[in-house]
């Protein structure tokens, strides 16, 4: 019997090497300096995730560009803009700095798969951000930026096996804050989701994003 294909993730698009990212940052070094940006390379993913999680916990808006582009309608942690779900004003910050969209439209929580049931009233795999669950009543006040007016969240469950780096980042955020999720929205302004590192850099520079993470490189204003 022919085995059926099981789609466990959506990371099938283009990817770019750190050498390509470095070449881009070198080419744009004067422009980045003029914009008051600092560029740092991380030698290991643990320190990269730790520094990024710290920035998120401080209320920074992060452009997160990693691995292969997601195939489909959702940003799933490889071409994402990330924020702190605990901050009441984070939706307003994102809409002011980057998105410029209607204030009633919610942003999604990316939650560690193993912590889903502790924060939502259902437990299931939602790797493609295609279902809406109710946030547990006692948790809603802890994550106002990703909880809709009706108490729901359109969540993405993040698995260690399918996106280990994104899982590690959220784990570092949980270690800092006790909250096993980050706010996730697509990495774009009013154009299609970024694909190439140059598109990510251009989006970062023309918006008020605070931090850009391109592979192992971090650009901070």
Secondary structure, DSSP 8 states (H G I E B T S, - for coil): ----------B-S----HHHHHHHHHHTHHHHHHTT-EEEE-SSHHHHHHHHHHHHHTT--EEEE-SS-B-SSS--SSEEEEE-TT-TTHHHHHIIIII---TTS--EEEEEGGGHHHHBS-----TTS-EEEEB-GGGGGG-GGG--TTSEEEEEEE-TTT-HHHHHHHHHHHHHHS--EEEEEES-SSSS---SHHHHHHHHHHS--SEEEETTEEEE-
